[in-house]
Amino acid sequence: MYELIWQGSRFQIIPSKRVPKRSGATKSSPLILSAHTLDLKTWKDYVLQGLCADGIRDVILRSWSRCRENGVDPSQGKCRDIRSDAELGEAFRFLRDITLDMQMEIYELIRDRGLLVTISEERGYLLGMFGDVKALTAADRLNFGPGANWSEASVGTNAIGTALQCCHPLQVKGREHFCESHHGWICSAAPIFGWDGKPVAVLDISGPMDSDHRQALELALHGARHIESRLYRIEAAQQMFRAFNLVQKLFGATSAGLVLVDPEGRILEGNNAAADLLGIPPGQWRGAKAELWFDLPRSFKAFAKNIAEPEKRVRAVRCHTNPALPVFAHAMSSPNGTVMGFLLILQEPHFSPKGSSSSRSTKDPFQKVLGRSRAICRAVDVARRVARTDTTVLLVGESGTGKEVLARAIHEASRRKAGPFVAVNCGAIPSGLIQSVLFGYEEGAFTGARRGGSRGLFESADSGTLFLDEIAEMPLDMQVNLLRVLEDGQVTRVGGNKPIKVDVRIIAATHRDLAQRVADGLFREDLFYRLQVVRIALPPLRERKEDLELLVQHFLTLYSKTLARRVRAVLPDFYDALHRYHWPGNVRELRHAIEAAVALMPNDVLSADCLPEAIVQKDGPAPGSCDHLDFNLRRREAESIRQAYAHFQGNISQAARALGIGRNTLYAKLKKLNLL
Ligand SMILES: Nc1ncnc2c1ncn2[C@@H]1O[C@H](COP(=O)(O)OP(=O)(O)OP(=O)(O)O)[C@@H](O)[C@H]1O
C-alpha cells in the first residue's frame, strides 16, 4: 500500500508504514467500463462557449453552470489551494485521525486495481490518500492529495466537490469533469452525513480511466455509511458525556434529592442530597432496585400507558422508608413515546403548619380524625351523618383510640359548634361528688358548698355538647338521674328543687363492653339503650396498621414544630419498629412515642434508637399471642404503673404521660391495683 503525502512544496508517494486493522482484499475479474459518456465537442461547446448539448446529465450540467459562475478555469492543470495541517485546524485533524484506519481498510478492498481512496472534509480539503502507485502518480500530477481543496469552486466539477454540493453519491467520468486535466479520471464519491443531515465529509474512490472501477461507487457508499456510523457513535458518546456531566453538575448543585432510574427500575445515579434524605451512604445505590426505597412498580405501568399525555408524566411516589418525604417521579420518554427512565425528585419535607392537618381542620372537623383504614372511614362516615342531628351517641373503643377526638369533631360539625364542648371522665370523679359535679348545687347544699351555689356540667354545656367519658364507671345510683335528664332535658341542682332547662347533646364513651356490664347488673339497661341510639366503634391501632404512617407523619409534623426540631430523614428501622409493635396504648401511645423520639433524636435523623425501649423490644409480647404472654403483659403493665406512679410521686398526669395512657385510664388502673 502506498500513500500520497505533502512534503511542504510537493507531493510524494511513499510506501505506507501504517498497518491496516484487518485485511480483506477482494480480487475480482476486470470489468470494462465505457470510457466516458461525453465527447470532447460537447464539453468544449459548454465550458468554452456556454452551448448546451443533449446527453449531459442534469447533475453535471448544474455543476458546470456553477463552475462557470464561480469563474473556474477549465484549462487549469493543478489544484492551487493546498493547506497545511495547522491551517486546516483542529476539526480537520480530528476527522482525519478517526477516519484514517477506515481509509486503509477500504484501500484493502481496492488494492491492485489502479485506484486510490481519499476522504475530504466538509469544505473539500482532503484528509489523506491511499492507493496504488499508478493512481497516486497520476494524482500527484494534479496536486490531488492531502490538504488540497477538491471543492467545485477550487477544481471544478468532480465527484468529491459535486457530491458535497448536491448531497448525494455520484460518479464523475472523464469529460464530465469541468477541468480538462481531469478528463483522464473516473471518480466515485459518497457524502458522509452528520447528525443534522448535512454532509461533514466525502469518501472518494478514484483512478485513471483504465483502472478497475467496478463497484467503486457502491464501495464508496458502503464506506461512507460505515464512517458515518462511527461518527454517530463518537458524537453520541460525546453527547452522553456532556449530558452526564451536566446531570452530575446539576445533581451536585441542587438541594433537592435527585435519583435517576432506568426503565427496568434500577438506579443509574443519585445525588448526595437524595442519599441524605433517605439516610443511606452516598454512591452505594448505583444498580440497586429503586423499589427498595420507592413504591414504583405500579407507577411504572401507569406511566408506560400514559406517557403520550404530558400532564401524566409526573406522579407522586411513596417512599417506603420515609413516607413523610414528598417524592415525584418524572417520566423521561423518547420522541416515539418509549419510556427511557424516570427522574425522581425528592423534596425535603417542610414541617410547617401550613397545609398540615391542624390548619385544614378549620374547614372539616373530621379531618382531625386521622386514618384511611376502612374501620376509621366507616366510623367517620357515621359520625358525620349523626353530627347533623341531636341524637345521643355512644363511642366504644380501647383507651387512646380517639374517642374524644371523634366526639369533638361531631360537636364541631354540629349546629352546636358555637356552644361549649364539655368533657368529663365519669370514672375520675369520686362517687360522692358526681351528682353535684354533673347537676350543680345550691348554696348550703352541703358542708363546704360555695356561696351562691354552683352550676353543674350540664348547665355549663348548655347549647353545646357534654362528653361523658368512661360512662361505664358511672355509679349505679347516679345512672337513674342521668337517665332522667336525658328524658326531660332539665336538671335539678343538689339542694335545690327548681328544675333548670338545659339544651345539651350527650356523647358518651367507654372502653368497656357495656352490654356485659348490663348483664352483670352494673349498668342500667334503660340507660344503655338510651345512650347507644347510635353506636360508633373505634378500632385499636394494631388492627389498622395501614394508618400508622399517616399518624406518624402527622405527629412528626406536630412535634418537629412544637419542639422546634428539624427532622431531615427517617430511617427504615424506625418504621419497622413501629410496625412490629402492638400498641396497647393505641394512638395516644404512638403520639407520645413520636414526641419522645423527636425530643431525644441526637441529630436530625430519626432511627429506632430514638424510640422508647418498650417499642423497640424485639422479644416483647406480640398481639393476639397466647395466654402466658397475655399474663406476662399484665404483670409488666402493673409493674410499669407502680414504678411510674412512685417515680412521679403520685402525680397522675405526669405518670399517665410517661406511660403513654390517658389520665382516666391510669386512674382506673390504679384503683384496680389498689394503689389509690
Ligand atoms: N384518629 C386519630 N387521629 C388523630 N389523633 C388521634 C386519633 N386517635 C387518637 N388520637 C390522638 O390520641 C390521643 C388520645 O385520643 P383520645 O383522647 O381521643 O382517645 P380516647 O379513646 O378518648 O382515650 P381514653 O379512653 O383513654 O380517654 C390524643 O392525643 C389524640 O390526639
The ligand as a Gaussian input file, in Angstrom:
#p B3LYP/6-31G(d) Opt

LIG

0 1
 N      -57.791000       9.132000      64.680000
 C      -56.974000       9.982000      65.332000
 N      -56.435000      10.992000      64.674000
 C      -55.604000      11.850000      65.288000
 N      -55.228000      11.739000      66.557000
 C      -55.739000      10.739000      67.255000
 C      -56.637000       9.807000      66.684000
 N      -56.955000       8.924000      67.612000
 C      -56.320000       9.295000      68.717000
 N      -55.583000      10.376000      68.521000
 C      -54.694000      11.014000      69.488000
 O      -54.501000      10.089000      70.531000
 C      -54.684000      10.701000      71.772000
 C      -55.811000      10.000000      72.519000
 O      -57.026000      10.261000      71.881000
 P      -58.389000      10.325000      72.687000
 O      -58.205000      11.032000      73.992000
 O      -59.422000      10.828000      71.767000
 O      -58.559000       8.760000      72.934000
 P      -59.690000       8.099000      73.813000
 O      -60.133000       6.919000      73.045000
 O      -60.725000       9.106000      74.182000
 O      -58.821000       7.649000      75.072000
 P      -59.326000       7.413000      76.607000
 O      -60.396000       6.381000      76.515000
 O      -58.107000       6.924000      77.282000
 O      -59.794000       8.716000      77.070000
 C      -54.993000      12.138000      71.514000
 O      -53.833000      12.857000      71.797000
 C      -55.296000      12.258000      70.069000
 O      -54.628000      13.372000      69.540000

